[in-house]
Amino acid sequence: MKPTSGFEEYESDAPVLEKIAGNYPEESVEHQVLKKAAFALSWSLIRHYTEFKEYLANEEQGVLTPEQRRHLINMGIDPDVDPDAKEIG
């Protein structure tokens, strides 16, 4: 059954993170990072579910939101220029 809320989605994802973290001692860096990831995931899914899902959808499509585009432009970065493109000439 597909999760229908942020809480349900977290409840389905959390055991996966817990299983992975179980492969490392609790005091290890890996375990601590996975613990932080679990907290970040819960915060994103439970408090900002709609925004987080929109962000993921945009990331999967490689699409910048208008806010992301403005931020890059304000930093002097043209989001429409491919930095890996070779100049001819």
HELIX and SHEET records of a PDB file:
HELIX    1   1 GLY A    6  ALA A   21  1                                  16    
HELIX    2   2 VAL A   29  ARG A   47  1                                  19    
HELIX    3   3 TYR A   49  GLN A   61  1                                  13    
HELIX    4   4 PRO A   66  ASN A   74  1                                   9    
END                                                                             
